């Protein structure tokens, strides 16, 4: 399973989860089988509202789940249509959130919890 985390900088498993998926400078992808962690630079970081293409951003890599601090409704809907689960970050780091993924205690995001244009923040989620 490949789990994606938006982050500001690559600090391995201690990378802080970024507050908003689309505007994160980069993404870290954790492969639960090999336990490898890879980095994808966000080429869509400065997208126009409503024009965000999450799979283009993720370099068309196979992603099974995303753990985010926040995400817009359009991106959430698009990811769910592709069969990608989206979870709300409950820990500060990738490591903390991976522990919750393994324990199946991270909540799945639902549309009412999505970011609106007026309340998007940037920076670490916690």
N, CA and C atoms as a LAMMPS dump frame, in Angstrom:
ITEM: TIMESTEP
0
ITEM: NUMBER OF ATOMS
378
ITEM: BOX BOUNDS ff ff ff
-5.0000000000000000e+02 5.0000000000000000e+02
-5.0000000000000000e+02 5.0000000000000000e+02
-5.0000000000000000e+02 5.0000000000000000e+02
ITEM: ATOMS id mol type element x y z
1 1 1 N 0.841 -1.173 0
2 1 2 C 0 0 0
3 1 3 C 0.891 1.243 0
4 2 1 N 0.604 2.212 -0.865
5 2 2 C 1.338 3.471 -0.923
6 2 3 C 0.498 4.576 -0.293
7 3 1 N 1.048 5.19 0.749
8 3 2 C 0.338 6.245 1.472
9 3 3 C 1.096 7.551 1.289
10 4 1 N 0.377 8.573 0.834
11 4 2 C 0.958 9.873 0.511
12 4 3 C 0.696 10.88 1.623
13 5 1 N 1.715 11.689 1.918
14 5 2 C 1.623 12.742 2.927
15 5 3 C 2.122 14.052 2.32
16 6 1 N 1.337 15.131 2.353
17 6 2 C 1.861 16.434 1.939
18 6 3 C 2.788 16.961 3.045
19 7 1 N 3.954 17.474 2.662
20 7 2 C 4.916 17.991 3.641
21 7 3 C 5.573 19.269 3.106
22 8 1 N 6.159 20.026 4.017
23 8 2 C 6.886 21.23 3.621
24 8 3 C 8.321 20.896 3.245
25 9 1 N 8.944 19.979 4.01
26 9 2 C 10.316 19.581 3.683
27 9 3 C 10.526 18.123 4.065
28 10 1 N 11.481 17.509 3.383
29 10 2 C 11.79 16.102 3.578
30 10 3 C 12.646 15.929 4.822
31 11 1 N 12.021 15.402 5.865
32 11 2 C 12.73 15.045 7.087
33 11 3 C 12.459 13.575 7.415
34 12 1 N 12.307 12.782 6.344
35 12 2 C 12.031 11.365 6.516
36 12 3 C 10.719 11.155 7.252
37 13 1 N 10.68 10.14 8.097
38 13 2 C 9.457 9.835 8.846
39 13 3 C 9.104 10.91 9.865
40 14 1 N 10.039 11.79 10.162
41 14 2 C 9.768 12.888 11.092
42 14 3 C 9.259 14.143 10.38
43 15 1 N 9.002 14.048 9.07
44 15 2 C 8.438 15.178 8.315
45 15 3 C 7.07 15.524 8.877
46 16 1 N 6.828 16.825 9.074
47 16 2 C 5.523 17.291 9.56
48 16 3 C 4.519 17.291 8.413
49 17 1 N 3.322 16.795 8.685
50 17 2 C 2.253 16.784 7.68
51 17 3 C 1.789 18.222 7.473
52 18 1 N 1.725 18.626 6.211
53 18 2 C 1.357 19.987 5.822
54 18 3 C -0.146 20.192 5.992
55 19 1 N -0.554 21.434 6.19
56 19 2 C -1.957 21.731 6.49
57 19 3 C -2.908 21.608 5.311
58 20 1 N -2.412 21.731 4.078
59 20 2 C -3.324 21.666 2.928
60 20 3 C -2.665 20.887 1.8
61 21 1 N -3.381 19.929 1.264
62 21 2 C -2.849 19.017 0.257
63 21 3 C -2.296 19.743 -0.97
64 22 1 N -3.114 20.542 -1.633
65 22 2 C -2.742 21.131 -2.922
66 22 3 C -1.597 22.113 -2.884
67 23 1 N -1.424 22.818 -1.765
68 23 2 C -0.379 23.844 -1.706
69 23 3 C 0.897 23.367 -1.017
70 24 1 N 0.979 22.096 -0.696
71 24 2 C 2.188 21.559 -0.067
72 24 3 C 3.355 21.611 -1.047
73 25 1 N 4.541 21.983 -0.592
74 25 2 C 5.7 22.022 -1.482
75 25 3 C 6.1 20.657 -2.038
76 26 1 N 5.843 19.595 -1.263
77 26 2 C 6.208 18.255 -1.725
78 26 3 C 5.341 17.22 -1.039
79 27 1 N 5.459 15.997 -1.533
80 27 2 C 4.732 14.858 -0.979
81 27 3 C 5.715 13.75 -0.679
82 28 1 N 5.482 13.065 0.416
83 28 2 C 6.262 11.882 0.77
84 28 3 C 5.325 10.692 0.613
85 29 1 N 5.809 9.644 -0.053
86 29 2 C 5.009 8.446 -0.266
87 29 3 C 5.68 7.292 0.474
88 30 1 N 4.929 6.711 1.414
89 30 2 C 5.428 5.591 2.21
90 30 3 C 4.835 4.302 1.661
91 31 1 N 5.701 3.37 1.284
92 31 2 C 5.283 2.05 0.801
93 31 3 C 5.266 1.113 2.009
94 32 1 N 4.085 0.65 2.393
95 32 2 C 3.955 -0.174 3.594
96 32 3 C 4.562 -1.568 3.434
97 33 1 N 4.769 -2.014 2.206
98 33 2 C 5.361 -3.339 1.976
99 33 3 C 6.875 -3.269 2.123
100 34 1 N 7.505 -2.323 1.424
101 34 2 C 8.97 -2.22 1.447
102 34 3 C 9.471 -1.285 2.551
103 35 1 N 8.569 -0.476 3.104
104 35 2 C 8.875 0.561 4.095
105 35 3 C 9.814 1.631 3.534
106 36 1 N 9.807 1.78 2.196
107 36 2 C 10.563 2.851 1.552
108 36 3 C 9.746 4.131 1.561
109 37 1 N 10.44 5.246 1.611
110 37 2 C 9.828 6.566 1.595
111 37 3 C 10.408 7.323 0.414
112 38 1 N 9.546 7.806 -0.484
113 38 2 C 10.016 8.558 -1.645
114 38 3 C 9.405 9.953 -1.625
115 39 1 N 10.011 10.864 -2.385
116 39 2 C 9.588 12.262 -2.409
117 39 3 C 9.132 12.658 -3.809
118 40 1 N 8.045 13.432 -3.868
119 40 2 C 7.544 13.994 -5.121
120 40 3 C 7.426 15.496 -4.913
121 41 1 N 8.094 16.288 -5.738
122 41 2 C 7.928 17.746 -5.671
123 41 3 C 6.578 18.12 -6.264
124 42 1 N 5.885 19.058 -5.651
125 42 2 C 4.562 19.489 -6.098
126 42 3 C 4.703 20.486 -7.243
127 43 1 N 4.49 20.017 -8.457
128 43 2 C 4.571 20.885 -9.635
129 43 3 C 3.336 21.77 -9.781
130 44 1 N 2.291 21.494 -9.01
131 44 2 C 1.025 22.23 -9.088
132 44 3 C 0.816 23.102 -7.85
133 45 1 N 1.874 23.398 -7.117
134 45 2 C 1.761 24.098 -5.836
135 45 3 C 1.018 25.428 -5.939
136 46 1 N 1.147 26.13 -7.044
137 46 2 C 0.518 27.44 -7.188
138 46 3 C -0.622 27.377 -8.202
139 47 1 N -1.529 26.438 -8.008
140 47 2 C -2.653 26.227 -8.915
141 47 3 C -3.744 27.273 -8.699
142 48 1 N -4.579 27.443 -9.707
143 48 2 C -5.752 28.295 -9.575
144 48 3 C -6.828 27.53 -8.83
145 49 1 N -7.577 28.212 -7.968
146 49 2 C -8.653 27.566 -7.22
147 49 3 C -9.573 26.814 -8.176
148 50 1 N -9.816 25.54 -7.896
149 50 2 C -10.69 24.717 -8.72
150 50 3 C -10.001 24.056 -9.899
151 51 1 N -8.706 24.367 -10.142
152 51 2 C -8 23.806 -11.293
153 51 3 C -6.95 22.777 -10.878
154 52 1 N -7.002 22.323 -9.654
155 52 2 C -6.011 21.401 -9.11
156 52 3 C -6.216 19.998 -9.668
157 53 1 N -5.144 19.377 -10.144
158 53 2 C -5.19 18.019 -10.67
159 53 3 C -4.318 17.139 -9.776
160 54 1 N -4.929 16.438 -8.801
161 54 2 C -4.115 15.699 -7.838
162 54 3 C -3.225 14.627 -8.444
163 55 1 N -3.677 13.923 -9.48
164 55 2 C -2.826 12.874 -10.031
165 55 3 C -1.661 13.446 -10.832
166 56 1 N -1.852 14.581 -11.484
167 56 2 C -0.732 15.243 -12.149
168 56 3 C 0.282 15.675 -11.088
169 57 1 N -0.224 16.207 -10.001
170 57 2 C 0.627 16.631 -8.893
171 57 3 C 1.431 15.468 -8.34
172 58 1 N 0.814 14.311 -8.256
173 58 2 C 1.474 13.127 -7.694
174 58 3 C 2.25 12.348 -8.736
175 59 1 N 2.495 12.994 -9.896
176 59 2 C 3.343 12.416 -10.935
177 59 3 C 2.808 11.062 -11.4
178 60 1 N 1.48 10.899 -11.36
179 60 2 C 0.791 9.678 -11.797
180 60 3 C 1.281 8.41 -11.102
181 61 1 N 1.831 8.56 -9.895
182 61 2 C 2.257 7.38 -9.135
183 61 3 C 1.038 6.675 -8.55
184 62 1 N 1.165 5.369 -8.317
185 62 2 C 0.072 4.62 -7.694
186 62 3 C 0.006 4.998 -6.217
187 63 1 N -1.112 5.579 -5.828
188 63 2 C -1.353 5.985 -4.449
189 63 3 C -2.631 5.301 -3.985
190 64 1 N -2.584 4.685 -2.813
191 64 2 C -3.758 4.005 -2.266
192 64 3 C -4.493 4.861 -1.239
193 65 1 N -3.75 5.718 -0.537
194 65 2 C -4.346 6.55 0.501
195 65 3 C -3.524 7.823 0.671
196 66 1 N -4.184 8.861 1.171
197 66 2 C -3.535 10.141 1.448
198 66 3 C -3.906 10.548 2.861
199 67 1 N -2.926 11.048 3.604
200 67 2 C -3.164 11.573 4.952
201 67 3 C -2.875 13.059 4.896
202 68 1 N -3.888 13.878 5.181
203 68 2 C -3.775 15.328 5.01
204 68 3 C -4.259 16.087 6.241
205 69 1 N -3.758 17.319 6.377
206 69 2 C -4.284 18.234 7.377
207 69 3 C -5.568 18.863 6.869
208 70 1 N -5.623 19.124 5.564
209 70 2 C -6.801 19.711 4.938
210 70 3 C -6.743 19.504 3.435
211 71 1 N -7.92 19.577 2.795
212 71 2 C -8.018 19.374 1.356
213 71 3 C -9.312 20.011 0.874
214 72 1 N -9.313 20.5 -0.338
215 72 2 C -10.518 21.074 -0.927
216 72 3 C -11.503 19.992 -1.344
217 73 1 N -12.763 20.374 -1.44
218 73 2 C -13.816 19.431 -1.779
219 73 3 C -13.659 18.804 -3.151
220 74 1 N -13.235 19.584 -4.138
221 74 2 C -13.054 19.045 -5.487
222 74 3 C -11.972 17.99 -5.539
223 75 1 N -10.851 18.26 -4.872
224 75 2 C -9.757 17.286 -4.842
225 75 3 C -10.188 16.028 -4.088
226 76 1 N -10.898 16.196 -2.969
227 76 2 C -11.367 15.044 -2.206
228 76 3 C -12.286 14.17 -3.062
229 77 1 N -13.231 14.796 -3.737
230 77 2 C -14.171 14.058 -4.581
231 77 3 C -13.432 13.322 -5.698
232 78 1 N -12.489 14.001 -6.358
233 78 2 C -11.726 13.382 -7.439
234 78 3 C -10.906 12.203 -6.963
235 79 1 N -10.261 12.344 -5.813
236 79 2 C -9.448 11.251 -5.275
237 79 3 C -10.323 10.057 -4.907
238 80 1 N -11.461 10.329 -4.275
239 80 2 C -12.362 9.23 -3.897
240 80 3 C -12.896 8.502 -5.126
241 81 1 N -13.172 9.249 -6.213
242 81 2 C -13.637 8.62 -7.455
243 81 3 C -12.592 7.667 -8.015
244 82 1 N -11.312 7.96 -7.757
245 82 2 C -10.223 7.103 -8.233
246 82 3 C -9.933 5.957 -7.268
247 83 1 N -10.72 5.867 -6.199
248 83 2 C -10.541 4.786 -5.238
249 83 3 C -9.469 5.045 -4.206
250 84 1 N -9.044 6.299 -4.072
251 84 2 C -8.013 6.666 -3.105
252 84 3 C -8.69 7.131 -1.821
253 85 1 N -8.348 6.494 -0.714
254 85 2 C -8.893 6.901 0.584
255 85 3 C -8.149 8.138 1.064
256 86 1 N -8.871 9.055 1.69
257 86 2 C -8.271 10.283 2.207
258 86 3 C -8.57 10.357 3.704
259 87 1 N -7.506 10.436 4.502
260 87 2 C -7.625 10.462 5.954
261 87 3 C -7.188 11.815 6.502
262 88 1 N -7.781 12.225 7.621
263 88 2 C -7.401 13.469 8.296
264 88 3 C -6.241 13.163 9.247
265 89 1 N -5.158 13.913 9.082
266 89 2 C -3.996 13.779 9.939
267 89 3 C -4.389 14.038 11.4
268 90 1 N -3.945 13.162 12.284
269 90 2 C -4.183 13.341 13.716
270 90 3 C -2.872 13.503 14.489
271 91 1 N -1.77 13.236 13.824
272 91 2 C -0.464 13.391 14.437
273 91 3 C 0.3 14.486 13.718
274 92 1 N 1.426 14.859 14.252
275 92 2 C 2.237 15.907 13.646
276 92 3 C 3.089 15.374 12.503
277 93 1 N 3.653 14.189 12.682
278 93 2 C 4.625 13.661 11.719
279 93 3 C 4.062 12.485 10.918
280 94 1 N 4.791 12.127 9.863
281 94 2 C 4.434 10.936 9.093
282 94 3 C 4.455 9.72 10.012
283 95 1 N 5.497 9.602 10.817
284 95 2 C 5.63 8.456 11.72
285 95 3 C 4.416 8.32 12.639
286 96 1 N 4.004 9.415 13.269
287 96 2 C 2.852 9.365 14.178
288 96 3 C 1.585 8.935 13.433
289 97 1 N 1.391 9.482 12.243
290 97 2 C 0.208 9.132 11.462
291 97 3 C 0.265 7.702 10.95
292 98 1 N 1.459 7.202 10.592
293 98 2 C 1.587 5.815 10.129
294 98 3 C 1.227 4.848 11.25
295 99 1 N 1.567 5.187 12.48
296 99 2 C 1.177 4.347 13.614
297 99 3 C -0.341 4.247 13.683
298 100 1 N -1.022 5.372 13.468
299 100 2 C -2.495 5.376 13.494
300 100 3 C -3.084 4.646 12.286
301 101 1 N -2.414 4.732 11.131
302 101 2 C -2.875 3.984 9.959
303 101 3 C -2.806 2.488 10.274
304 102 1 N -1.684 2.05 10.823
305 102 2 C -1.505 0.63 11.148
306 102 3 C -2.542 0.163 12.164
307 103 1 N -2.892 1.037 13.108
308 103 2 C -3.882 0.703 14.136
309 103 3 C -5.315 0.951 13.673
310 104 1 N -5.467 1.434 12.435
311 104 2 C -6.771 1.749 11.839
312 104 3 C -7.566 2.733 12.7
313 105 1 N -6.872 3.779 13.205
314 105 2 C -7.542 4.77 14.048
315 105 3 C -7.621 6.159 13.415
316 106 1 N -7.109 6.317 12.19
317 106 2 C -7.223 7.619 11.516
318 106 3 C -8.612 7.744 10.907
319 107 1 N -9.275 8.89 11.109
320 107 2 C -10.607 9.066 10.521
321 107 3 C -10.523 9.398 9.033
322 108 1 N -11.428 8.808 8.265
323 108 2 C -11.516 9.138 6.854
324 108 3 C -12.205 10.497 6.718
325 109 1 N -11.686 11.343 5.834
326 109 2 C -12.258 12.676 5.619
327 109 3 C -13.58 12.575 4.874
328 110 1 N -14.511 13.443 5.245
329 110 2 C -15.796 13.522 4.551
330 110 3 C -15.969 14.964 4.051
331 111 1 N -16.771 15.171 3.002
332 111 2 C -16.901 16.501 2.39
333 111 3 C -17.148 17.672 3.349
334 112 1 N -17.974 17.559 4.393
335 112 2 C -18.156 18.728 5.267
336 112 3 C -16.885 19.184 5.989
337 113 1 N -15.862 18.337 6.011
338 113 2 C -14.601 18.685 6.683
339 113 3 C -13.59 19.327 5.749
340 114 1 N -13.949 19.529 4.491
341 114 2 C -13.017 20.066 3.502
342 114 3 C -12.748 21.542 3.722
343 115 1 N -11.603 21.972 3.197
344 115 2 C -11.212 23.373 3.252
345 115 3 C -12.036 24.166 2.242
346 116 1 N -12.39 25.377 2.624
347 116 2 C -12.994 26.315 1.687
348 116 3 C -11.958 27.344 1.296
349 117 1 N -12.16 28.029 0.208
350 117 2 C -11.193 29.019 -0.276
351 117 3 C -10.892 30.057 0.799
352 118 1 N -11.9 30.427 1.575
353 118 2 C -11.73 31.488 2.558
354 118 3 C -10.996 31.05 3.819
355 119 1 N -10.912 29.732 4.085
356 119 2 C -10.286 29.331 5.344
357 119 3 C -9.074 28.437 5.172
358 120 1 N -8.451 28.446 4
359 120 2 C -7.264 27.632 3.804
360 120 3 C -6.077 28.273 4.519
361 121 1 N -5.348 27.442 5.216
362 121 2 C -4.131 27.909 5.865
363 121 3 C -2.973 27.149 5.267
364 122 1 N -1.773 27.627 5.493
365 122 2 C -0.596 26.932 5.009
366 122 3 C 0.326 26.661 6.183
367 123 1 N 1.179 25.692 6.015
368 123 2 C 2.13 25.347 7.055
369 123 3 C 1.814 23.98 7.623
370 124 1 N 2.58 23.57 8.636
371 124 2 C 2.354 22.275 9.236
372 124 3 C 0.93 22.158 9.784
373 125 1 N 0.389 20.949 9.751
374 125 2 C -0.989 20.709 10.175
375 125 3 C -1.158 20.897 11.675
376 126 1 N -0.124 20.684 12.444
377 126 2 C -0.249 20.767 13.902
378 126 3 C 0.868 21.575 14.478
